[in-house]
Amino acid sequence: MNAPSWMALLLLVVATLLSNGMAFVGSPNNLIPYKQSPLLSAHQDESSSDGQVDRRSFLSVPLSSVILAGLPSGANAAKGAAEYDLEYYMRDLFMGNKKEGNLPVSNAPPAAPPRTLREPLLPLLLDDELQSSIPIQELARVTAIPIGALAEQVIAFRSKVAPAFQASHPWQKESVTDEYYFDLTCYALWKVASATIQDYAVRDKFVRSIGSRLLNEMVQREFLSKQSITLLNKNDNKLTDLIPCVIEVLDQFQSIAYCSSYRLGDKNDEERSGLKVFDELDDEEISSPNGAGSVNCLVSIFDPATLGGSLQITGEGSRFSPDFVGPTLAALFERVGAKVDFESYFVDPVYRPNPKDFFPNERFYQFTIARKS
């Protein structure tokens, strides 16, 4: 903001203070009456006998003319953030802006009918008996608690929270093939996992083991193409080599109705998305000792089947929430001999004027693929 604009803002502050009584400047412990300036003395009232400005006479001057005189014309400068802020506060001062802060949370959009999750990937993610799927087996391995005992805890917790969960996400049948019942069961399983795994490093190990086993099962059961299987069985892959594998894995999740769709790469950069998400420079960053050593990859999963439970756990103050895509892709990127970290966030694509409203449909991942030192 230029000097005239700042002067205009200063005049606005002075006018506001004068309208509410004597203005003071200085530290709280040493308040000094504001001295009259030559500019303000031009508008002094006869009734003011002590040499200070009569605030009524000053405020009789149109503030808009004072402020606009200090602002650059449209021909010389465009409005910046400060000018927009000034306009907002001026409008609030004289007319009042619409109050948003005390609005209650709006009702969430009605839930869509649940999708039906399908084989071949579903039995690996979750099974109705809670015996043979990867998460329950890995939880038993990490905690050394028998699968049967863990399954009982999951079922008990699921029964406890089912009425509240069903109110917002009504399932049509009590089976993990139903999207919302799958979501509820994942929520219950991860809550049991959080109670039985207190160490954050062990939690990370548990999540990554799920992704690693899922990827290995996809390869061994030939869910992927022969070309991708051949690549994933190699030890000298480049990032650019793995792009088709990444797309095939994401296609697997979409084909069983785990998600409605996905996006690989930056939505604002077509040159860094889809089949072009990596290039030769990225390969150099990972393989060359002279490279910076890290590459980022963005992935969006829309309407994941674990969305409701993940949001609930996040709202409870934990980031240890159900996830299958993140750890599986992390295991895939590790096939280039790199160290892989990832974070995920929830995105609401709709602008909502009430800041309390948040109804996301996207889980957004950022992977950092770094050269091992």
Protein Blocks (a to p, Z undefined) as FASTA:
>chain_A
ZZklmmmmmmmmmmmmmmnoccdeddfklccdddddfklmmmccfklmnopacfklmmmp
cfklmmmmmpccfkloccdfklmmmmmmmmmmmnopadfklpccddddddddddddddfk
lmmmpcfklmmbmklmmmmmmnopafklmmmmmmmmmmmmmmmmmmmmccfbdcfkbmkl
mmmmmmmmmmmmmmmmmblklmmmmmmmmmmmmmmmmmmnopacfklmmmmmpckbcfkl
mmmmmmmmmmmmmmnopafbdcedjfklmklgcjllpcfklmmmmmpmkbnoiacddddd
ehiaklmmmmmmmmnopabdcdfklmmmmmmmmmnopacddddddddfbdcfblkbccdf
bdcddddddddZZ
